[in-house]
């Protein structure tokens, strides 16, 4: 899943750095963190909280198969976690890009 998200975002012009479950280290230059809420070895909720503690103000997009698109409870759960957006699995490339654009804006393409 991480590789696919990286590919979709990079193809859309976003600079992407893949990180493990503990996200970006303190002091890293990060505009957005995308986290899966249900991971095999780590609770996504804990990752969201760790990111927020290390990087106050960095927006988080949470993805999960546990929520269904259109449910108000999903939105409230994401907000309760501090996530700006929640994307229900399965989702499309456009669903992801729409969420990212909604949180941090369009990709800043380099002029090289």
Secondary structure, DSSP 8 states (H G I E B T S, - for coil): -HHHHHHHHHHTT-------TT-S-TT---SEEEEESB-SSSBHHHHHHHHHHHSTT-EEEEEESSS-TT-HHHHHHHHHHT-SEEEESS--HHHHHHHHHHHH-S------
